[in-house]
Amino acid sequence: MVEINAELVKQLRDETNVSMMECKKALVEAGGDLAQATTLLRKRGVAVAAKKASRAANQGLIVSGTAQGGKTLSMIELNCETDFVAKNEGFKKLAEQLAVKACETDASLADQVKDQLVAKIAEIGENIVCNRNVRYVLQGKGRLGSYIHLGGKVGVLIDVGCENGATEGSLVFKDLVKDLTLQVAASSPRYRVSTDVPADVLAAEREIYASQVKDKPPQIVGKIVDGKLKKFYSDVCLMNQVFVKEAKLSISALLAAKGKELGDKLTIRRFVRYQIGK
């Protein structure tokens, strides 16, 4: 039998919120494989991996930058060791400077600002890491949007397209883009549409759902699994999600309604969501 150490049990406990005893049993059954043990717990209906929004391992700030009159937007995650430093004005200023610099590159920013980080580490006395960065450059007609939430703990960039030039400057379109950034921040979608979900992820979900209803009559198992998949899509796919400001409206329906109002066809081209420590 594979020996399961306490550190591995604790790691599974932190990721699933399941009791230490259940975690150890799952790990033993999985031969020490953490991912397989997590799946076993889900199949038993014991737990779904908890979102760790309030238990992030790292401190720091997420900051966005802008250039070319809003046609280029960036976002970075700058990490430090303590929340005290994350609130330091010098640290905030550094993050803002790096976000502007991130508007100039799609490459990793960390190597480009190494000397600047070293100087700030010496000044503040904590390790500082530019963990990741992203840049959106507007291509074609549309509008880019950014939103920073929870004092720099969550950040969003989004690229929304249109076909008519007049739409770009309309207040309705601007408000829509803002609402969509709020949607992504609040609902944390992983994919844009259901067809973006990788085949292996979909297969794994199907297997888990089928296992959860294996005692049901065979003729209804398929319908139950399909129903659970529909709920899965509504959780993880932006276009399938319920609009946070109107529970009766999906995001796809929202885009259709606003497009009709503007006499245009609107599309969400891409989005990205950063969260400190994730």
The 8 nearest C-alpha neighbors of each residue, nearest first, counted from 0:
[[1, 2, 27, 30, 3, 28, 31, 29],
 [2, 0, 30, 3, 27, 31, 26, 28],
 [1, 3, 0, 4, 31, 27, 30, 26],
 [4, 2, 1, 31, 5, 27, 7, 26],
 [3, 5, 6, 7, 2, 8, 23, 9],
 [4, 6, 8, 7, 9, 3, 23, 10],
 [5, 7, 9, 8, 4, 10, 3, 11],
 [8, 6, 10, 9, 5, 4, 11, 3],
 [9, 7, 5, 11, 10, 6, 23, 22],
 [10, 8, 12, 6, 7, 11, 13, 5],
 [9, 11, 7, 13, 12, 8, 6, 14],
 [10, 12, 14, 8, 9, 13, 15, 22],
 [11, 13, 9, 16, 15, 10, 14, 17],
 [14, 12, 10, 11, 16, 15, 9, 17],
 [13, 15, 11, 12, 48, 16, 49, 10],
 [14, 16, 48, 17, 12, 49, 13, 11],
 [17, 15, 12, 13, 14, 18, 49, 46],
 [18, 16, 15, 12, 22, 46, 21, 19],
 [19, 17, 21, 20, 22, 12, 16, 23],
 [18, 20, 22, 21, 23, 12, 8, 17],
 [21, 19, 23, 18, 22, 24, 17, 8],
 [22, 20, 24, 18, 23, 19, 25, 17],
 [23, 21, 19, 25, 20, 24, 8, 26],
 [22, 24, 26, 20, 25, 21, 8, 27],
 [25, 23, 21, 27, 22, 26, 28, 20],
 [26, 24, 36, 28, 22, 23, 27, 29],
 [27, 25, 31, 29, 23, 36, 28, 24],
 [28, 26, 30, 24, 29, 25, 31, 23],
 [27, 29, 25, 26, 30, 24, 36, 31],
 [30, 28, 26, 36, 32, 27, 31, 35],
 [31, 29, 27, 28, 32, 1, 26, 0],
 [30, 32, 26, 29, 27, 33, 3, 1],
 [33, 31, 29, 35, 30, 34, 36, 26],
 [34, 32, 36, 35, 31, 37, 26, 11],
 [35, 33, 37, 36, 32, 38, 29, 39],
 [34, 36, 38, 32, 37, 33, 29, 39],
 [35, 37, 25, 39, 33, 26, 29, 38],
 [38, 36, 34, 40, 35, 39, 33, 41],
 [37, 39, 41, 35, 36, 40, 42, 34],
 [40, 38, 36, 42, 41, 37, 35, 43],
 [41, 39, 37, 43, 45, 38, 42, 46],
 [40, 42, 44, 38, 46, 43, 39, 47],
 [43, 41, 39, 207, 44, 40, 211, 210],
 [44, 42, 40, 45, 41, 39, 211, 210],
 [43, 45, 41, 42, 46, 40, 211, 47],
 [46, 44, 43, 40, 41, 17, 47, 42],
 [47, 45, 41, 44, 40, 15, 48, 17],
 [46, 48, 41, 49, 15, 45, 44, 40],
 [47, 49, 15, 14, 46, 50, 16, 37],
 [50, 48, 15, 47, 51, 14, 16, 46],
 [51, 49, 52, 48, 14, 53, 54, 15],
 [50, 52, 54, 53, 49, 55, 14, 277],
 [51, 53, 54, 50, 55, 274, 277, 275],
 [52, 54, 51, 55, 50, 56, 275, 276],
 [55, 53, 51, 52, 56, 276, 50, 57],
 [56, 54, 276, 57, 53, 52, 51, 275],
 [55, 57, 276, 54, 58, 275, 277, 51],
 [58, 56, 276, 55, 78, 80, 275, 59],
 [59, 57, 79, 81, 82, 78, 80, 275],
 [58, 60, 78, 85, 79, 77, 82, 57],
 [61, 59, 151, 77, 76, 152, 62, 85],
 [60, 62, 76, 151, 75, 152, 154, 77],
 [61, 63, 75, 74, 98, 60, 95, 151],
 [64, 62, 74, 73, 98, 75, 65, 61],
 [63, 65, 98, 99, 73, 72, 74, 102],
 [64, 66, 72, 69, 71, 73, 99, 102],
 [67, 65, 71, 68, 69, 72, 102, 70],
 [68, 66, 70, 69, 71, 65, 72, 136],
 [69, 67, 66, 70, 65, 71, 72, 143],
 [68, 70, 71, 67, 66, 65, 72, 143],
 [71, 69, 137, 67, 68, 136, 66, 72],
 [72, 70, 136, 66, 69, 135, 65, 67],
 [73, 71, 65, 135, 64, 134, 102, 69],
 [74, 72, 134, 64, 102, 63, 133, 101],
 [73, 75, 63, 133, 132, 62, 98, 64],
 [76, 74, 132, 62, 61, 131, 98, 77],
 [75, 77, 61, 131, 130, 60, 129, 78],
 [78, 76, 129, 60, 59, 128, 130, 75],
 [79, 77, 59, 128, 127, 58, 129, 76],
 [78, 80, 127, 59, 58, 126, 81, 128],
 [79, 81, 58, 125, 126, 57, 78, 82],
 [82, 80, 83, 84, 58, 79, 85, 59],
 [81, 83, 85, 84, 58, 86, 59, 80],
 [82, 84, 81, 86, 85, 87, 80, 58],
 [83, 85, 87, 86, 82, 81, 90, 79],
 [84, 86, 82, 59, 83, 87, 90, 60],
 [87, 85, 84, 83, 88, 82, 91, 90],
 [86, 88, 84, 90, 89, 85, 91, 83],
 [89, 87, 91, 90, 92, 86, 85, 84],
 [90, 88, 92, 91, 87, 93, 119, 123],
 [89, 91, 93, 87, 88, 92, 94, 85],
 [92, 90, 88, 94, 93, 89, 87, 95],
 [91, 93, 95, 89, 94, 90, 88, 96],
 [92, 94, 90, 96, 91, 95, 97, 89],
 [93, 95, 91, 97, 92, 96, 98, 90],
 [94, 96, 98, 92, 93, 97, 91, 62],
 [97, 95, 93, 99, 98, 94, 92, 100],
 [96, 98, 100, 94, 99, 95, 101, 93],
 [97, 99, 64, 101, 95, 100, 96, 63],
 [100, 98, 64, 96, 101, 97, 102, 65],
 [99, 101, 97, 102, 98, 103, 96, 104],
 [100, 102, 98, 103, 99, 104, 73, 97],
 [103, 101, 73, 100, 99, 104, 134, 72],
 [104, 102, 101, 100, 105, 99, 134, 73],
 [105, 103, 106, 101, 102, 134, 100, 108],
 [104, 106, 134, 133, 107, 103, 101, 132],
 [107, 105, 104, 108, 132, 133, 101, 109],
 [108, 106, 109, 132, 105, 110, 131, 111],
 [107, 109, 111, 110, 106, 112, 132, 101],
 [108, 110, 129, 111, 112, 107, 113, 130],
 [111, 109, 113, 112, 108, 107, 114, 129],
 [110, 112, 108, 109, 113, 107, 114, 115],
 [113, 111, 115, 110, 109, 114, 116, 108],
 [112, 114, 116, 110, 115, 111, 109, 117],
 [115, 113, 117, 116, 112, 118, 111, 110],
 [114, 116, 112, 118, 113, 117, 119, 120],
 [115, 117, 119, 113, 118, 114, 120, 112],
 [116, 118, 114, 120, 119, 115, 113, 121],
 [119, 117, 121, 115, 116, 120, 114, 122],
 [118, 120, 122, 116, 121, 117, 123, 115],
 [121, 119, 117, 123, 124, 122, 118, 125],
 [120, 122, 118, 119, 124, 123, 117, 125],
 [121, 123, 119, 120, 124, 118, 125, 117],
 [124, 122, 120, 125, 121, 119, 84, 90],
 [123, 125, 120, 121, 122, 126, 119, 127],
 [126, 124, 120, 123, 127, 80, 79, 121],
 [125, 127, 120, 79, 80, 128, 124, 78],
 [128, 126, 79, 78, 120, 125, 116, 129],
 [129, 127, 78, 130, 77, 79, 126, 109],
 [130, 128, 77, 109, 131, 76, 78, 127],
 [129, 131, 128, 76, 77, 78, 109, 132],
 [132, 130, 76, 75, 129, 107, 133, 108],
 [133, 131, 75, 74, 76, 108, 107, 101],
 [132, 134, 74, 73, 105, 75, 135, 131],
 [135, 133, 73, 72, 105, 102, 136, 74],
 [136, 134, 72, 71, 73, 137, 133, 158],
 [135, 137, 71, 70, 138, 134, 72, 143],
 [138, 136, 70, 71, 135, 139, 143, 142],
 [139, 137, 136, 140, 141, 70, 160, 135],
 [138, 140, 137, 141, 160, 161, 162, 142],
 [141, 139, 161, 160, 162, 164, 138, 167],
 [142, 140, 160, 161, 159, 167, 139, 143],
 [141, 143, 159, 158, 167, 160, 144, 137],
 [144, 142, 158, 157, 159, 137, 70, 69],
 [143, 145, 157, 156, 176, 177, 158, 142],
 [146, 144, 156, 155, 180, 157, 147, 63],
 [145, 147, 155, 154, 180, 148, 156, 144],
 [146, 148, 154, 151, 153, 155, 62, 145],
 [147, 149, 153, 150, 151, 154, 152, 146],
 [150, 148, 152, 151, 153, 147, 154, 184],
 [149, 151, 148, 152, 147, 153, 60, 61],
 [150, 152, 61, 60, 149, 153, 148, 147],
 [151, 153, 275, 149, 274, 150, 60, 61],
 [154, 152, 274, 148, 151, 273, 147, 149],
 [153, 155, 147, 273, 146, 272, 61, 148],
 [156, 154, 272, 146, 145, 271, 180, 184],
 [155, 157, 145, 271, 270, 144, 272, 146],
 [158, 156, 270, 144, 143, 269, 159, 145],
 [157, 159, 143, 269, 268, 142, 267, 270],
 [160, 158, 267, 142, 141, 268, 266, 143],
 [161, 159, 141, 266, 265, 140, 267, 268],
 [160, 162, 265, 141, 140, 264, 163, 266],
 [163, 161, 264, 140, 263, 164, 160, 265],
 [164, 162, 165, 166, 161, 263, 140, 167],
 [163, 165, 166, 167, 140, 162, 161, 141],
 [166, 164, 163, 167, 168, 169, 162, 261],
 [165, 167, 169, 164, 163, 168, 172, 261],
 [168, 166, 165, 141, 164, 169, 142, 172],
 [169, 167, 166, 165, 170, 173, 172, 164],
 [170, 168, 166, 172, 171, 167, 173, 165],
 [169, 171, 173, 172, 174, 168, 175, 166],
 [172, 170, 174, 169, 173, 175, 257, 261],
 [171, 173, 175, 169, 174, 170, 176, 166],
 [174, 172, 170, 176, 175, 171, 177, 169],
 [173, 175, 177, 171, 172, 176, 170, 178],
 [176, 174, 172, 178, 177, 173, 171, 179],
 [177, 175, 179, 173, 178, 174, 144, 172],
 [176, 178, 174, 180, 175, 179, 173, 181],
 [179, 177, 175, 181, 176, 180, 174, 182],
 [178, 180, 182, 176, 181, 177, 175, 183],
 [181, 179, 183, 177, 182, 178, 146, 155],
 [180, 182, 178, 184, 179, 183, 185, 177],
 [183, 181, 179, 185, 180, 184, 186, 243],
 [184, 182, 187, 180, 186, 185, 181, 188],
 [183, 185, 181, 182, 187, 186, 180, 155],
 [184, 186, 182, 183, 187, 181, 243, 180],
 [187, 185, 183, 182, 188, 184, 234, 243],
 [186, 188, 183, 184, 185, 189, 272, 235],
 [189, 187, 235, 237, 236, 190, 186, 183],
 [188, 190, 235, 236, 187, 191, 237, 196],
 [191, 189, 236, 188, 192, 195, 235, 237],
 [190, 192, 237, 236, 238, 195, 193, 189],
 [193, 191, 236, 194, 195, 238, 190, 237],
 [194, 192, 195, 196, 236, 232, 191, 190],
 [193, 195, 196, 192, 197, 191, 190, 198],
 [196, 194, 193, 192, 190, 197, 191, 236],
 [195, 197, 194, 193, 198, 190, 201, 200],
 [198, 196, 200, 199, 195, 201, 194, 202],
 [197, 199, 201, 200, 202, 196, 203, 195],
 [198, 200, 202, 201, 197, 203, 196, 204],
 [201, 199, 203, 197, 198, 202, 204, 196],
 [200, 202, 198, 204, 199, 203, 205, 197],
 [201, 203, 199, 205, 204, 200, 198, 206],
 [202, 204, 206, 200, 201, 205, 199, 207],
 [205, 203, 207, 201, 206, 202, 208, 200],
 [206, 204, 202, 208, 203, 207, 209, 201],
 [207, 205, 203, 209, 204, 208, 210, 202],
 [206, 208, 204, 42, 210, 205, 209, 203],
 [209, 207, 211, 205, 210, 206, 224, 204],
 [210, 208, 206, 212, 211, 207, 213, 205],
 [211, 209, 213, 207, 208, 212, 42, 206],
 [210, 212, 208, 209, 42, 213, 207, 43],
 [213, 211, 209, 214, 215, 210, 220, 208],
 [212, 214, 210, 215, 211, 209, 220, 217],
 [215, 213, 212, 216, 211, 217, 210, 220],
 [214, 216, 212, 213, 217, 220, 219, 218],
 [215, 217, 218, 219, 220, 214, 213, 212],
 [218, 216, 220, 219, 215, 221, 213, 214],
 [219, 217, 216, 220, 221, 222, 215, 223],
 [218, 220, 222, 221, 217, 216, 223, 215],
 [221, 219, 223, 217, 222, 218, 224, 215],
 [222, 220, 224, 223, 219, 225, 218, 217],
 [223, 221, 225, 219, 224, 220, 226, 218],
 [222, 224, 226, 220, 225, 221, 227, 219],
 [225, 223, 227, 221, 226, 222, 208, 209],
 [226, 224, 228, 222, 227, 223, 221, 229],
 [227, 225, 223, 229, 224, 228, 222, 230],
 [226, 228, 224, 230, 229, 225, 231, 223],
 [227, 229, 231, 225, 230, 226, 232, 224],
 [230, 228, 226, 232, 231, 227, 225, 233],
 [229, 231, 233, 227, 228, 232, 234, 226],
 [232, 230, 228, 234, 229, 233, 227, 235],
 [233, 231, 229, 236, 235, 234, 230, 193],
 [232, 234, 240, 239, 230, 231, 236, 235],
 [235, 233, 231, 232, 240, 236, 230, 188],
 [234, 236, 188, 189, 232, 233, 190, 231],
 [237, 235, 190, 192, 191, 232, 239, 188],
 [236, 238, 191, 240, 188, 239, 190, 192],
 [237, 239, 251, 250, 192, 240, 236, 191],
 [240, 238, 233, 236, 237, 249, 232, 250],
 [239, 241, 233, 237, 249, 238, 250, 234],
 [240, 242, 249, 246, 248, 243, 250, 239],
 [241, 243, 249, 245, 244, 250, 248, 246],
 [244, 242, 245, 182, 241, 246, 185, 186],
 [243, 245, 242, 246, 178, 182, 248, 241],
 [246, 244, 242, 247, 248, 243, 241, 249],
 [245, 247, 248, 241, 242, 243, 244, 249],
 [248, 246, 245, 249, 241, 242, 244, 243],
 [247, 249, 246, 245, 242, 241, 252, 253],
 [250, 248, 241, 252, 242, 251, 240, 239],
 [249, 251, 253, 238, 252, 242, 240, 241],
 [250, 252, 238, 254, 253, 249, 255, 239],
 [253, 251, 255, 249, 250, 254, 256, 248],
 [252, 254, 250, 256, 251, 255, 249, 257],
 [255, 253, 257, 251, 256, 252, 258, 265],
 [254, 256, 252, 258, 253, 257, 259, 251],
 [257, 255, 253, 259, 258, 254, 252, 260],
 [258, 256, 260, 254, 259, 255, 261, 253],
 [257, 259, 263, 255, 261, 264, 260, 256],
 [260, 258, 262, 256, 257, 261, 255, 263],
 [259, 261, 257, 258, 262, 256, 263, 255],
 [262, 260, 258, 263, 259, 257, 166, 171],
 [263, 261, 259, 260, 258, 264, 257, 163],
 [262, 264, 258, 261, 162, 265, 259, 163],
 [263, 265, 258, 161, 162, 266, 262, 255],
 [266, 264, 161, 258, 160, 254, 263, 267],
 [267, 265, 160, 159, 268, 161, 264, 254],
 [268, 266, 159, 269, 158, 160, 265, 157],
 [267, 269, 158, 159, 266, 160, 270, 157],
 [270, 268, 158, 267, 157, 271, 191, 159],
 [269, 271, 157, 156, 158, 272, 268, 155],
 [270, 272, 156, 155, 157, 273, 269, 183],
 [271, 273, 155, 154, 156, 274, 184, 270],
 [274, 272, 154, 153, 155, 275, 271, 61],
 [275, 273, 153, 277, 152, 276, 154, 272],
 [274, 276, 152, 277, 55, 153, 57, 58],
 [275, 277, 55, 57, 56, 274, 58, 78],
 [276, 274, 275, 55, 273, 56, 52, 51]]
